Amino acid sequence: MSAPGPLGPPPGPLVGADWLAPRLGRPGLVVLDASVGAHRGAVWRIPGARVFDIDGALSDHSSPLPHTMPGADRFTEEMRSLGVDDADTVVVYDGAGIYSSARAWWMLRAMGFDRAAVLDGGLPAWRAAGLPVDSGESAPVGPRGDFTARPREGLVVGAEEVAAALSDPGAAVLDARSRERFAGEAAEPRSGLRGGHMPGAVNLPFGDLQQGGRMLPAPRLRAVFRAALAGDRDRLVLSCGSGVTACVLALGAELAGYRGLSVYDGSWSEWGRPGGPPVVAGEESEGAPL
């Protein structure tokens, strides 16, 4: 039997376990575990997976906000230390299903790397399919990669760009938090933040894009977005609590055929700070103009 040819790019931003399993271990494929929280450092992992540490090395710790996007030089260094080459194909997953893996995918996209995809259903789907897992210490990474970040303007934005989108009839700001947090009826998990939402923002909880831990098919995703937006928009800005599940919305929007997507990196961790921009909670609005 002849050796397999060069590994091509993934077929899209989302791949299933049936796509990844027969390619596992092939040269040119890198699998990254982007789990956070209780799933970070979990016992089980996909064989050969390397850790994409959103809360650690792949975060700008000079920022007061959680897991802020690092600069291009830092991102380049960390990807090279993970052995990632510019010509590699990367699949990212997490232990929750599809949660923080979408953040890793969007970070790679924002840094100019398009040969990346999210594993649909993550580690739970992989294990449910009876596919192999490893435990214990991860294997050494191997040679340094030659990855070079090439940042794309507008994929990760700040509060000023969000404010502009809120007043643009051709744009929409979608908030991935729960309906209760969006309405200010549930306390924010991060202490000190105001409750509520940005004036003019639209709520679309990230879980509405999933079923059984997997992303909905593209036609259903389009229907969900159109219902939330009451139509279509030329540009979508995605927000959440801290810039993680906003990327699940970005993934869903990409699968649904939307372009012109931006993720608000600071999200509610920035906007919701005391004395910050206007906030709507119930029928009341308060806050300083941006």
Salt bridges, closest charged atoms under 4 A:
ASP53 OD2 - ARG40 NH2 2.60
ASP55 OD1 - HIS67 ND1 2.72
GLU77 OE2 - ARG144 NH1 3.09
GLU78 OE2 - ARG74 NE 3.45
ASP86 OD2 - ARG150 NH2 3.60
ASP114 OD1 - ARG109 NE 3.38
ASP114 OD2 - ARG152 NH2 2.66
ASP175 OD2 - ARG177 NH2 2.82
GLU188 OE2 - ARG177 NH1 2.77
GLU188 OE1 - ARG181 NH2 2.74
ASP208 OD2 - ARG179 NH2 2.55
ASP232 OD2 - ARG226 NE 3.43
GLU254 OE2 - ARG109 NH1 3.39
ASP265 OD1 - ARG103 NH2 2.80
GLU286 OE2 - ARG194 NH1 3.47
